[in-house]
Amino acid sequence: MEAGGDDAGRAAAARVARLAARDPLMRLLGIEGAAGGPGRAVVSLTVGDHHLNFNGTCHGGVTFALADAAFGLASNSHGVIAAAIDAHITYQVAVKPGDTLTATAVEASRTRKLGVYRIDVTRGDGALVSTFTGTVYVTDRPNEPQAEVRRPASPSPPRRRRS
């Protein structure tokens, strides 16, 4: 997914990539390919044997985690902490080992304090695997460390000598 041609789009795309790189659960599960822009993100995962449930299909928690990763990246793409307060998922078709899943998150609405997102998870053959909706509470705190602003030292006023 391209970030768009504007500076805000490029900044959001870069932020999505940096946030994904800081997420240890994404690395643990093998979630990769973080791309995005303002209010959107795309991530993918190839299902391995370690992602399976006792029925031999992809565990629902893995699908949820993939969708949740896209949700978190999209909702935090604006540069401030957005914390999930609600999430819901439906599962439409089974996923087998070797299938590649892609989660695409889009911002449905965002106000000063709330954001709503829809995330579709698809299989490599295009089949819709699950649909996830999530709501975040939007804070005013930055979600990345801010670079220190260094101000030039102002000269000290001359000291007066006391006699």
DSSP file (Angstrom, degrees, kcal/mol; ACC not computed):
  #  RESIDUE AA STRUCTURE BP1 BP2  ACC     N-H-->O    O-->H-N    N-H-->O    O-->H-N    TCO  KAPPA ALPHA  PHI   PSI    X-CA   Y-CA   Z-CA
    1    1 A M              0   0    0      0, 0.0    35,-0.5     0, 0.0     2,-0.2   0.000 360.0 360.0 360.0 128.6    0.0    0.0    0.0
    2    2 A E        -     0   0    0      1,-0.1     3,-0.1    33,-0.1    33,-0.0  -0.529 360.0-137.5 -84.2 150.3    1.5    3.3   -1.0
    3    3 A A        -     0   0    0      1,-0.2     3,-0.2    -2,-0.2    -1,-0.1   0.633  48.3-112.4 -80.8 -14.3    1.5    6.2    1.4
    4    4 A G        -     0   0    0      1,-0.1    -1,-0.2     5,-0.1     9,-0.1  -0.310  30.7 -79.6  99.4 169.1    0.5    8.8   -1.1
    5    5 A G  S    S+     0   0    0     -2,-0.1    -1,-0.1    -3,-0.1     2,-0.1   0.562  94.8  91.7 -89.5  -8.0    2.4   11.6   -2.5
    6    6 A D  S  > S-     0   0    0     -3,-0.2     4,-2.2     1,-0.1     5,-0.2  -0.420  82.0-115.2 -90.3 165.0    2.1   14.2    0.3
    7    7 A D  H  > S+     0   0    0      1,-0.2     4,-2.7     2,-0.2     5,-0.2   0.882 115.6  53.3 -62.8 -40.2    4.5   14.7    3.2
    8    8 A A  H  > S+     0   0    0      1,-0.2     4,-2.4     2,-0.2    -1,-0.2   0.896 109.7  49.2 -63.4 -39.6    1.8   13.7    5.8
    9    9 A G  H  > S+     0   0    0      2,-0.2     4,-2.3     1,-0.2    -2,-0.2   0.911 112.7  46.5 -65.6 -42.9    1.3   10.4    3.9
   10   10 A R  H  X S+     0   0    0     -4,-2.2     4,-2.3     2,-0.2    -2,-0.2   0.899 112.7  50.3 -65.8 -39.8    5.1    9.7    3.8
   11   11 A A  H  X S+     0   0    0     -4,-2.7     4,-2.3     2,-0.2    -2,-0.2   0.915 111.9  47.4 -64.8 -42.6    5.4   10.6    7.5
   12   12 A A  H  X S+     0   0    0     -4,-2.4     4,-2.6     2,-0.2    -2,-0.2   0.900 111.2  51.3 -66.1 -40.4    2.6    8.2    8.4
   13   13 A A  H  X S+     0   0    0     -4,-2.3     4,-1.9     2,-0.2    -2,-0.2   0.915 111.8  46.9 -62.2 -43.0    4.0    5.4    6.3
   14   14 A A  H  X S+     0   0    0     -4,-2.3     4,-2.3     2,-0.2    -1,-0.2   0.895 111.5  51.8 -65.2 -39.4    7.4    5.8    7.9
   15   15 A R  H  X S+     0   0    0     -4,-2.3     4,-3.0     2,-0.2     5,-0.2   0.924 107.0  52.8 -63.6 -44.0    5.7    5.9   11.4
   16   16 A V  H  X S+     0   0    0     -4,-2.6     4,-2.3     1,-0.2    -1,-0.2   0.917 110.4  48.3 -56.7 -44.9    3.8    2.6   10.6
   17   17 A A  H  X S+     0   0    0     -4,-1.9     4,-2.0     2,-0.2    -1,-0.2   0.907 112.9  47.6 -64.1 -41.8    7.1    0.9    9.7
   18   18 A R  H  X S+     0   0    0     -4,-2.3     4,-1.1     2,-0.2    -2,-0.2   0.914 112.0  49.1 -66.6 -42.4    8.8    2.2   12.8
   19   19 A L  H >< S+     0   0    0     -4,-3.0     3,-0.6     1,-0.2     4,-0.3   0.917 110.9  50.5 -63.3 -42.5    6.0    1.1   15.1
   20   20 A A  H >< S+     0   0    0     -4,-2.3     3,-1.6     1,-0.2    -1,-0.2   0.899 106.4  55.1 -61.3 -40.9    5.9   -2.4   13.5
   21   21 A A  H 3< S+     0   0    0     -4,-2.0    -1,-0.2     1,-0.3    -2,-0.2   0.765 106.5  52.3 -64.9 -24.6    9.6   -2.7   14.0
   22   22 A R  T << S+     0   0    0     -4,-1.1    -1,-0.3    -3,-0.6    -2,-0.2   0.428  86.8  98.6 -88.8   0.1    9.1   -2.0   17.7
   23   23 A D    <>  -     0   0    0     -3,-1.6     4,-1.5    -4,-0.3     3,-0.2  -0.781  50.0-172.9 -97.8 104.3    6.4   -4.7   18.2
   24   24 A P  H  > S+     0   0    0      0, 0.0     4,-2.5     0, 0.0    -1,-0.2   0.815  83.9  56.8 -66.6 -30.4    7.9   -8.0   19.6
   25   25 A L  H  > S+     0   0    0      2,-0.2     4,-2.5     1,-0.2     6,-0.3   0.896 103.3  54.0 -68.8 -38.0    4.7   -9.9   19.2
   26   26 A M  H  >>S+     0   0    0      1,-0.2     5,-2.5     2,-0.2     4,-1.2   0.932 111.6  45.6 -58.9 -44.3    4.6   -9.2   15.5
   27   27 A R  H  <5S+     0   0    0     -4,-1.5     3,-0.4     3,-0.2    -2,-0.2   0.928 111.5  52.4 -63.9 -44.6    8.1  -10.6   15.2
   28   28 A L  H  <5S+     0   0    0     -4,-2.5    -2,-0.2     1,-0.2    -1,-0.2   0.895 114.4  41.5 -59.2 -42.5    7.3  -13.6   17.3
   29   29 A L  H  <5S-     0   0    0     -4,-2.5    -1,-0.2    -5,-0.1    -2,-0.2   0.649 114.4-113.7 -81.3 -15.4    4.3  -14.5   15.2
   30   30 A G  T  <5 +     0   0    0     -4,-1.2    16,-0.4    -3,-0.4     2,-0.4   0.711  56.5 161.4  88.5  21.7    6.0  -13.8   11.9
   31   31 A I      < +     0   0    0     -5,-2.5    -1,-0.3    -6,-0.3     2,-0.2  -0.631  15.9 152.9 -77.5 130.5    3.8  -10.8   10.9
   32   32 A E  E     +A   44   0A   0     12,-2.8    12,-2.6    -2,-0.4    -5,-0.0  -0.793  28.3  68.8-145.0-176.0    5.6   -8.7    8.3
   33   33 A G  E     -     0   0A   0     -2,-0.2     2,-0.2     1,-0.2     9,-0.1   0.806  57.4-171.4  70.5  31.9    5.3   -6.4    5.4
   34   34 A A  E     +     0   0A   0     -3,-0.1     2,-0.3   -17,-0.1    -1,-0.2  -0.394  17.4 155.1 -62.2 121.8    4.0   -3.4    7.4
   35   35 A A  E     +A   42   0A   0      7,-1.7     7,-2.5    -2,-0.2     2,-0.3  -0.935   9.5 116.8-138.6 160.7    2.9   -0.7    5.0
   36   36 A G  E     -A   41   0A   0    -35,-0.5     5,-0.2    -2,-0.3   -23,-0.1  -0.991  34.5-142.9 171.9-162.5    0.4    2.1    5.5
   37   37 A G  E >   -A   40   0A   0      3,-1.8     3,-2.0    -2,-0.3     2,-0.4  -0.874  64.8 -17.8-170.9-164.9   -0.4    5.7    5.6
   38   38 A P  T 3  S-     0   0    0      0, 0.0    69,-0.2     0, 0.0    36,-0.1  -0.390 133.2  -9.6 -60.1 114.1   -2.7    8.0    7.6
   39   39 A G  T 3  S+     0   0    0     35,-0.6    68,-1.1    -2,-0.4     2,-0.3   0.647 121.3  86.6  75.2  16.0   -5.4    5.8    9.1
   40   40 A R  E <   +AB  37 106A   0     -3,-2.0    -3,-1.8    66,-0.2     2,-0.3  -0.995  43.6 170.1-147.4 153.9   -4.4    2.6    7.2
   41   41 A A  E     -AB  36 105A   0     64,-1.6    64,-3.2    -2,-0.3     2,-0.4  -0.981  14.4-157.3-159.2 151.5   -2.1   -0.3    7.4
   42   42 A V  E     +AB  35 104A   0     -7,-2.5    -7,-1.7    -2,-0.3     2,-0.3  -0.999  18.3 167.0-134.1 130.0   -1.4   -3.7    5.7
   43   43 A V  E     - B   0 103A   0     60,-2.0    60,-3.0    -2,-0.4     2,-0.3  -0.939  12.3-160.7-136.6 160.0    0.4   -6.7    7.3
   44   44 A S  E     -AB  32 102A   0    -12,-2.6   -12,-2.8    -2,-0.3     2,-0.3  -0.928   7.5-170.2-141.5 165.9    0.7  -10.3    6.3
   45   45 A L  E     - B   0 101A   0     56,-2.2    56,-3.3    -2,-0.3     2,-0.6  -0.971  19.3-138.3-155.2 136.4    1.6  -13.7    7.8
   46   46 A T  E     - B   0 100A   0    -16,-0.4     2,-0.3    -2,-0.3    54,-0.2  -0.904  34.4-120.8 -98.9 124.7    2.3  -17.1    6.3
   47   47 A V        -     0   0    0     52,-3.1    51,-3.3    -2,-0.6     2,-0.2  -0.477  36.2-177.9 -72.6 123.3    0.6  -19.8    8.4
   48   48 A G    >   -     0   0    0     -2,-0.3     3,-1.9    49,-0.2     4,-0.2  -0.580  45.2 -92.2-110.6 176.5    3.1  -22.3    9.8
   49   49 A D  G >  S+     0   0    0      1,-0.3     3,-1.4    -2,-0.2     7,-0.1   0.825 123.7  61.4 -59.4 -32.0    2.6  -25.5   11.9
   50   50 A H  G 3  S+     0   0    0      1,-0.3    -1,-0.3     8,-0.0    -3,-0.0   0.572  98.6  58.1 -73.3  -7.3    3.1  -23.4   15.1
   51   51 A H  G <  S+     0   0    0     -3,-1.9     8,-3.0     2,-0.0    -1,-0.3   0.386  88.2 106.6 -96.6   1.4    0.1  -21.3   14.1
   52   52 A L  B <   -F   58   0B   0     -3,-1.4     6,-0.2     6,-0.3     2,-0.1  -0.467  58.0-143.1 -89.2 152.6   -2.3  -24.3   14.1
   53   53 A N    >   -     0   0    0      4,-3.0     3,-1.8    -2,-0.2    -1,-0.1  -0.343  45.7 -82.8 -94.4-174.9   -5.0  -25.4   16.5
   54   54 A F  T 3  S+     0   0    0      1,-0.3    -2,-0.0     2,-0.1    -1,-0.0   0.611 127.8  60.4 -69.3 -11.3   -5.8  -29.0   17.5
   55   55 A N  T 3  S-     0   0    0      2,-0.2    -1,-0.3     3,-0.0     3,-0.1   0.457 117.3-110.3 -91.6  -2.7   -8.0  -29.3   14.4
   56   56 A G  S <  S+     0   0    0     -3,-1.8     2,-0.3     1,-0.3    -2,-0.1   0.607  83.9 107.7  85.3  11.0   -5.0  -28.6   12.1
   57   57 A T  S    S-     0   0    0     39,-0.1    -4,-3.0     1,-0.1    -1,-0.3  -0.745  84.0 -70.6-115.2 167.9   -6.3  -25.2   10.9
   58   58 A C  B     -F   52   0B   0     37,-3.0    -6,-0.3    -2,-0.3    37,-0.2  -0.327  56.1-111.6 -59.7 130.9   -5.0  -21.8   11.8
   59   59 A H    >>  -     0   0    0     -8,-3.0     4,-1.5     1,-0.1     3,-1.1  -0.388  17.4-129.8 -62.7 136.6   -5.8  -20.8   15.3
   60   60 A G  H 3> S+     0   0    0      1,-0.3     4,-2.6     2,-0.2     5,-0.2   0.813 107.5  61.8 -58.8 -30.9   -8.4  -18.1   15.6
   61   61 A G  H 3> S+     0   0    0      2,-0.2     4,-2.5     1,-0.2    -1,-0.3   0.817 100.6  53.0 -66.4 -29.9   -6.1  -16.2   18.0
   62   62 A V  H <> S+     0   0    0     -3,-1.1     4,-2.3   -11,-0.2    -1,-0.2   0.921 110.4  46.8 -69.6 -44.1   -3.5  -15.9   15.2
   63   63 A T  H  X S+     0   0    0     -4,-1.5     4,-2.4     2,-0.2    -2,-0.2   0.915 113.6  49.1 -62.7 -42.5   -6.0  -14.4   12.8
   64   64 A F  H  X S+     0   0    0     -4,-2.6     4,-3.1     1,-0.2    -2,-0.2   0.931 110.4  50.8 -61.6 -45.5   -7.2  -12.0   15.6
   65   65 A A  H  X S+     0   0    0     -4,-2.5     4,-2.1     2,-0.2    -2,-0.2   0.885 109.9  50.3 -61.7 -39.0   -3.5  -11.1   16.3
   66   66 A L  H  X S+     0   0    0     -4,-2.3     4,-1.8     2,-0.2    -1,-0.2   0.946 114.2  43.7 -63.2 -48.4   -2.9  -10.4   12.7
   67   67 A A  H  X S+     0   0    0     -4,-2.4     4,-2.4     1,-0.2    -2,-0.2   0.900 113.0  52.7 -63.0 -40.5   -6.0   -8.2   12.4
   68   68 A D  H  X S+     0   0    0     -4,-3.1     4,-2.9     1,-0.2    -1,-0.2   0.853 105.3  54.7 -65.4 -35.2   -5.2   -6.5   15.7
   69   69 A A  H  X S+     0   0    0     -4,-2.1     4,-2.3     2,-0.2    -1,-0.2   0.935 110.6  45.1 -63.0 -46.0   -1.6   -5.7   14.5
   70   70 A A  H  X S+     0   0    0     -4,-1.8     4,-2.7     2,-0.2     5,-0.2   0.908 113.4  51.7 -63.0 -41.2   -3.0   -3.9   11.4
   71   71 A F  H  X S+     0   0    0     -4,-2.4     4,-2.6     2,-0.2     5,-0.2   0.934 110.8  47.1 -58.9 -50.0   -5.6   -2.2   13.7
   72   72 A G  H  X S+     0   0    0     -4,-2.9     4,-1.5     1,-0.2    -2,-0.2   0.900 113.9  47.0 -62.1 -42.2   -2.9   -0.9   16.1
   73   73 A L  H  < S+     0   0    0     -4,-2.3     4,-0.5    -5,-0.2    -2,-0.2   0.930 114.4  46.2 -67.2 -45.0   -0.7    0.3   13.3
   74   74 A A  H >< S+     0   0    0     -4,-2.7     3,-1.0     1,-0.2   -35,-0.6   0.926 114.2  47.3 -63.5 -44.4   -3.5    2.1   11.4
   75   75 A S  H 3< S+     0   0    0     -4,-2.6     3,-0.4     1,-0.2    -1,-0.2   0.769 116.3  44.3 -72.1 -24.0   -4.9    3.8   14.5
   76   76 A N  T >< S+     0   0    0     -4,-1.5     3,-1.6    -5,-0.2    -1,-0.2   0.375  84.9  96.8 -97.5   3.5   -1.5    4.9   15.7
   77   77 A S  T <  S+     0   0    0     -3,-1.0    -1,-0.2    -4,-0.5   -62,-0.2   0.666  71.5  68.7 -67.3 -15.8   -0.4    6.1   12.3
   78   78 A H  T 3  S-     0   0    0     -3,-0.4    -1,-0.3     2,-0.2    -2,-0.1   0.549 115.0-108.6 -83.2  -7.0   -1.4    9.7   13.2
   79   79 A G  S <  S+     0   0    0     -3,-1.6    64,-1.7     1,-0.3    65,-0.4   0.376  86.5  94.1 100.4  -5.6    1.5   10.0   15.8
   80   80 A V  E    S-C  142   0A   0     62,-0.3    -1,-0.3    -5,-0.2    -2,-0.2  -0.886  85.8 -90.2-118.8 154.6   -0.5    9.9   19.0
   81   81 A I  E     -     0   0A   0     60,-3.1    58,-2.8    -2,-0.3     2,-0.5  -0.420  40.0-174.2 -64.4 126.5   -1.3    7.0   21.3
   82   82 A A  E     -C  138   0A   0     56,-0.2     2,-0.4    -2,-0.2    56,-0.2  -0.982   9.0-159.9-122.6 115.0   -4.6    5.3   20.3
   83   83 A A  E     -C  137   0A   0     54,-2.4    54,-3.0    -2,-0.5     2,-0.1  -0.828  20.6-115.3-104.7 130.9   -5.6    2.6   22.7
   84   84 A A  E     +C  136   0A   0     -2,-0.4    52,-0.3    52,-0.2     3,-0.1  -0.360  35.5 168.5 -62.8 134.8   -8.1   -0.1   21.8
   85   85 A I  E     +     0   0A   0     50,-2.9     2,-0.3     1,-0.4    51,-0.2   0.438  68.6  17.4-121.8  -9.4  -11.3    0.0   23.8
   86   86 A D  E     +C  135   0A   0     49,-1.4    49,-2.4     2,-0.0    -1,-0.4  -0.953  58.7 173.3-161.3 142.1  -13.3   -2.5   21.7
   87   87 A A  E     -C  134   0A   0     -2,-0.3     2,-0.3    47,-0.2    47,-0.2  -0.985   3.0-178.6-151.2 144.8  -12.7   -5.2   19.1
   88   88 A H  E     -C  133   0A   0     45,-2.4    45,-2.6    -2,-0.3     2,-0.4  -0.997   5.2-172.8-144.0 139.8  -14.9   -7.7   17.4
   89   89 A I  E     -C  132   0A   0     -2,-0.3     2,-0.4    43,-0.2    43,-0.2  -0.982   8.5-163.7-135.5 146.6  -14.0  -10.4   14.8
   90   90 A T  E     -C  131   0A   0     41,-2.1    41,-1.4    -2,-0.4     2,-0.5  -0.953  14.4-143.1-122.8 150.1  -16.0  -12.9   12.7
   91   91 A Y  E     +C  130   0A   0     -2,-0.4    39,-0.3    39,-0.2     3,-0.1  -0.959  20.9 172.1-116.4 124.0  -14.4  -15.9   10.9
   92   92 A Q        +     0   0    0     37,-3.8     2,-0.3    -2,-0.5    37,-0.2   0.835  63.1  13.0-100.6 -39.5  -15.8  -16.8    7.5
   93   93 A V  S    S-     0   0    0     36,-1.0    -1,-0.3    34,-0.1     2,-0.1  -0.952  77.0-102.3-139.4 157.7  -13.5  -19.6    6.2
   94   94 A A        -     0   0    0     -2,-0.3     2,-0.4    -3,-0.1    -2,-0.0  -0.366  28.0-144.1 -76.3 157.3  -10.8  -21.9    7.5
   95   95 A V        -     0   0    0    -37,-0.2   -37,-3.0    -2,-0.1     3,-0.1  -0.985  12.8-157.6-126.6 135.4   -7.1  -21.3    6.9
   96   96 A K    >   -     0   0    0     -2,-0.4     3,-2.0   -39,-0.2   -49,-0.2  -0.654  35.4 -76.3-109.9 163.9   -4.5  -24.1    6.4
   97   97 A P  T 3  S+     0   0    0      0, 0.0   -49,-0.2     0, 0.0    -1,-0.1  -0.321 118.6  28.8 -57.4 139.1   -0.8  -24.4    6.8
   98   98 A G  T 3  S+     0   0    0    -51,-3.3     2,-0.1     1,-0.4   -50,-0.1   0.145  88.4 127.8  94.0 -18.8    1.1  -22.6    4.0
   99   99 A D    <   -     0   0    0     -3,-2.0   -52,-3.1   -53,-0.1     2,-0.5  -0.439  54.4-137.8 -67.8 143.4   -1.7  -20.1    3.4
  100  100 A T  E     -B   46   0A   0    -54,-0.2    24,-0.7    -2,-0.1     2,-0.4  -0.921  17.2-158.7-103.5 127.2   -0.7  -16.4    3.4
  101  101 A L  E     -BD  45 123A   0    -56,-3.3   -56,-2.2    -2,-0.5     2,-0.4  -0.839   4.5-164.3-105.0 141.7   -3.0  -14.1    5.2
  102  102 A T  E     -BD  44 122A   0     20,-2.4    20,-2.6    -2,-0.4     2,-0.5  -0.994   3.6-158.9-126.6 127.7   -3.2  -10.3    4.6
  103  103 A A  E     -BD  43 121A   0    -60,-3.0   -60,-2.0    -2,-0.4     2,-0.5  -0.926   7.0-169.0-106.8 125.5   -4.8   -7.9    7.0
  104  104 A T  E     -BD  42 120A   0     16,-2.5    16,-2.0    -2,-0.5     2,-0.4  -0.959   4.7-164.6-117.9 116.0   -5.9   -4.5    5.6
  105  105 A A  E     -BD  41 119A   0    -64,-3.2   -64,-1.6    -2,-0.5     2,-0.4  -0.839   7.9-179.7-103.6 135.4   -7.0   -1.9    8.1
  106  106 A V  E     -BD  40 118A   0     12,-2.3    12,-2.3    -2,-0.4     2,-0.6  -0.986  30.8-116.6-132.2 145.4   -8.8    1.3    7.1
  107  107 A E  E     - D   0 117A   0    -68,-1.1    10,-0.2    -2,-0.4     3,-0.1  -0.692  25.1-177.6 -81.5 119.9  -10.1    4.1    9.2
  108  108 A A  E    S-     0   0A   0      8,-2.7     2,-0.3    -2,-0.6     9,-0.2   0.861  70.2 -16.0 -84.5 -40.1  -13.9    4.4    9.1
  109  109 A S  E     - D   0 116A   0      7,-1.6     7,-2.9     2,-0.0    -1,-0.4  -0.979  57.9-170.5-160.2 154.5  -14.1    7.5   11.3
  110  110 A R  E     + D   0 115A   0     -2,-0.3     5,-0.3     5,-0.2     2,-0.2  -0.950   6.8 174.5-152.3 129.4  -11.9    9.4   13.6
  111  111 A T        -     0   0    0      3,-3.5    -2,-0.0    -2,-0.3    27,-0.0  -0.521  55.9 -79.7-115.8-170.8  -12.7   12.3   16.0
  112  112 A R  S    S+     0   0    0     -2,-0.2     3,-0.1     1,-0.2     0, 0.0   0.802 128.7  17.0 -62.0 -28.3  -10.6   14.1   18.6
  113  113 A K  S    S+     0   0    0      1,-0.2    25,-3.0    24,-0.1     2,-0.4   0.610 122.1  47.5-122.1 -17.9  -11.2   11.2   21.1
  114  114 A L  E     - E   0 137A   0     23,-0.2    -3,-3.5   -32,-0.0     2,-0.4  -0.967  50.6-173.5-132.7 145.8  -12.4    8.1   19.2
  115  115 A G  E     -DE 110 136A   0     21,-1.8    21,-2.6    -2,-0.4     2,-0.4  -0.996   8.3-157.9-134.1 142.5  -11.5    6.2   16.1
  116  116 A V  E     -DE 109 135A   0     -7,-2.9    -8,-2.7    -2,-0.4    -7,-1.6  -0.974  14.6-173.9-122.3 134.7  -13.3    3.3   14.4
  117  117 A Y  E     -DE 107 134A   0     17,-2.8    17,-2.1    -2,-0.4     2,-0.4  -0.938  16.7-152.1-131.6 147.7  -11.5    0.9   12.0
  118  118 A R  E     -DE 106 133A   0    -12,-2.3   -12,-2.3    -2,-0.3     2,-0.5  -0.982  13.8-169.9-118.9 132.2  -12.4   -2.0    9.8
  119  119 A I  E     -DE 105 132A   0     13,-3.2    13,-2.9    -2,-0.4     2,-0.5  -0.982   4.0-164.0-125.4 121.8   -9.9   -4.7    9.1
  120  120 A D  E     -DE 104 131A   0    -16,-2.0   -16,-2.5    -2,-0.5     2,-0.5  -0.897   5.7-157.2-102.6 132.6  -10.4   -7.4    6.4
  121  121 A V  E     -DE 103 130A   0      9,-2.7     8,-2.8    -2,-0.5     9,-1.6  -0.951  17.7-177.0-109.2 123.0   -8.2  -10.5    6.6
  122  122 A T  E     -DE 102 128A   0    -20,-2.6   -20,-2.4    -2,-0.5     6,-0.2  -0.852  21.8-126.2-120.2 155.5   -7.9  -12.3    3.2
  123  123 A R  E >   -D  101   0A   0      4,-2.5     3,-2.3    -2,-0.3   -22,-0.2  -0.481  39.4 -98.4 -88.2 166.4   -6.2  -15.5    2.1
  124  124 A G  T 3  S+     0   0    0    -24,-0.7   -23,-0.1     1,-0.3    -1,-0.1   0.775 124.3  58.1 -57.3 -28.1   -3.8  -15.6   -0.8
  125  125 A D  T 3  S-     0   0    0    -25,-0.1    -1,-0.3     2,-0.1   -26,-0.0   0.392 122.8-104.9 -84.5   4.7   -6.6  -16.8   -3.1
  126  126 A G  S <  S+     0   0    0     -3,-2.3    -2,-0.1     1,-0.3     2,-0.1   0.327  71.4 146.2  92.7  -8.3   -8.6  -13.7   -2.3
  127  127 A A        -     0   0    0      1,-0.1    -4,-2.5    -5,-0.1     2,-0.7  -0.399  55.2-118.0 -65.9 136.6  -11.1  -15.4    0.0
  128  128 A L  E     + E   0 122A   0     -6,-0.2    -6,-0.2     1,-0.2     3,-0.1  -0.677  34.7 178.3 -75.3 115.7  -12.3  -13.2    2.9
  129  129 A V  E     -     0   0A   0     -8,-2.8   -37,-3.8    -2,-0.7   -36,-1.0   0.886  59.7 -12.5 -87.4 -46.4  -11.2  -15.1    6.0
  130  130 A S  E     -CE  91 121A   0     -9,-1.6    -9,-2.7   -39,-0.3     2,-0.4  -0.991  50.6-139.5-155.6 160.1  -12.4  -12.7    8.7
  131  131 A T  E     -CE  90 120A   0    -41,-1.4   -41,-2.1    -2,-0.3     2,-0.4  -0.995  22.2-172.7-125.2 130.1  -13.7   -9.2    9.4
  132  132 A F  E     -CE  89 119A   0    -13,-2.9   -13,-3.2    -2,-0.4     2,-0.4  -0.959   5.7-170.1-124.6 135.8  -12.6   -7.3   12.4
  133  133 A T  E     +CE  88 118A   0    -45,-2.6   -45,-2.4    -2,-0.4     2,-0.3  -0.982  11.7 179.1-124.2 143.9  -13.9   -4.0   13.7
  134  134 A G  E     -CE  87 117A   0    -17,-2.1   -17,-2.8    -2,-0.4     2,-0.4  -0.994  18.2-153.3-145.8 150.8  -12.2   -2.0   16.4
  135  135 A T  E     -CE  86 116A   0    -49,-2.4   -50,-2.9    -2,-0.3   -49,-1.4  -0.968  15.1-164.1-122.7 138.4  -12.6    1.3   18.3
  136  136 A V  E     -CE  84 115A   0    -21,-2.6   -21,-1.8    -2,-0.4     2,-0.6  -0.890  20.6-130.8-120.6 152.9   -9.7    3.2   19.9
  137  137 A Y  E     -CE  83 114A   0    -54,-3.0   -54,-2.4    -2,-0.3     2,-0.5  -0.913  30.2-140.9 -95.4 125.5   -9.6    6.0   22.5
  138  138 A V  E     -C   82   0A   0    -25,-3.0   -56,-0.2    -2,-0.6     2,-0.1  -0.782  19.3-169.8 -95.1 124.7   -7.3    8.7   21.0
  139  139 A T  E     -     0   0A   0    -58,-2.8   -59,-0.0    -2,-0.5   -25,-0.0  -0.368  30.2-124.7 -97.9-177.6   -5.0   10.5   23.4
  140  140 A D  E    S+     0   0A   0     -2,-0.1   -58,-0.1   -60,-0.1    -2,-0.0   0.236  76.5 108.0-110.1  11.9   -2.9   13.5   22.9
  141  141 A R  E    S-     0   0A   0    -60,-0.2   -60,-3.1     1,-0.1    -2,-0.2  -0.725  75.7-111.8 -91.5 137.3    0.4   11.8   23.9
  142  142 A P  E     -C   80   0A   0      0, 0.0   -62,-0.3     0, 0.0     4,-0.1  -0.344  14.6-147.5 -64.7 146.3    3.0   11.0   21.2
  143  143 A N  S    S+     0   0    0    -64,-1.7   -63,-0.1   -67,-0.2   -64,-0.0   0.337  80.1  54.4 -98.3   6.6    3.5    7.3   20.4
  144  144 A E  S    S-     0   0    0    -65,-0.4     2,-0.1   -63,-0.0   -63,-0.1  -0.980  98.7 -93.2-134.1 150.1    7.1    7.7   19.5
  145  145 A P        -     0   0    0      0, 0.0     2,-0.3     0, 0.0    -2,-0.1  -0.385  45.2-126.3 -59.5 135.1   10.0    9.2   21.5
  146  146 A Q        -     0   0    0     -4,-0.1     2,-0.1     1,-0.1     3,-0.1  -0.658  22.7-110.1 -86.0 138.7   10.4   12.8   20.5
  147  147 A A        -     0   0    0     -2,-0.3     2,-0.2     1,-0.1    -1,-0.1  -0.411  41.5-102.6 -64.2 140.0   13.8   14.0   19.4
  148  148 A E        -     0   0    0     -2,-0.1     2,-0.8     1,-0.1    -1,-0.1  -0.437  28.7-137.1 -65.8 134.7   15.3   16.3   21.9
  149  149 A V        -     0   0    0     -2,-0.2     2,-0.6    -3,-0.1    -1,-0.1  -0.854  18.8-157.8 -94.6 114.7   15.1   19.9   20.9
  150  150 A R        -     0   0    0     -2,-0.8     3,-0.0     3,-0.0    -2,-0.0  -0.830   4.0-161.2 -98.5 122.1   18.4   21.5   21.7
  151  151 A R        -     0   0    0     -2,-0.6     3,-0.1     1,-0.1     2,-0.0  -0.791  30.2-102.2 -98.6 143.1   18.4   25.2   22.1
  152  152 A P        -     0   0    0      0, 0.0     2,-0.2     0, 0.0    -1,-0.1  -0.374  44.1-104.6 -62.1 140.7   21.6   27.2   21.8
  153  153 A A        -     0   0    0      1,-0.1     3,-0.0    -2,-0.0    -3,-0.0  -0.465  33.2-132.6 -67.3 132.3   22.9   28.1   25.2
  154  154 A S        -     0   0    0     -2,-0.2    -1,-0.1     1,-0.1    -3,-0.0  -0.655  30.2 -99.6 -85.4 144.0   22.3   31.8   25.9
  155  155 A P        -     0   0    0      0, 0.0    -1,-0.1     0, 0.0     0, 0.0  -0.324  38.9-115.2 -62.6 142.3   25.2   33.7   27.2
  156  156 A S        -     0   0    0      1,-0.1     3,-0.1    -3,-0.0    -3,-0.0  -0.528  31.0-109.4 -75.9 142.1   25.2   34.2   31.0
  157  157 A P        -     0   0    0      0, 0.0    -1,-0.1     0, 0.0    -3,-0.0  -0.422  47.0 -89.6 -67.7 150.5   24.8   37.7   32.2
  158  158 A P        -     0   0    0      0, 0.0     2,-0.3     0, 0.0     0, 0.0  -0.301  44.9-116.5 -61.0 142.6   28.0   39.0   33.7
  159  159 A R        -     0   0    0     -3,-0.1     2,-0.5     1,-0.0    -3,-0.0  -0.570  21.3-133.1 -80.8 142.8   28.3   38.4   37.4
  160  160 A R        -     0   0    0     -2,-0.3     2,-0.4     1,-0.0    -1,-0.0  -0.795  17.3-131.3 -94.1 137.1   28.4   41.3   39.7
  161  161 A R        -     0   0    0     -2,-0.5     2,-0.5     2,-0.0    -1,-0.0  -0.701  14.1-140.0 -86.9 134.2   31.0   41.3   42.4
  162  162 A R              0   0    0     -2,-0.4    -1,-0.0     1,-0.1     0, 0.0  -0.785 360.0 360.0 -92.3 138.2   29.9   42.0   45.8
  163  163 A S              0   0    0     -2,-0.5    -1,-0.1     0, 0.0    -2,-0.0   0.452 360.0 360.0-100.0 360.0   32.3   44.1   47.8
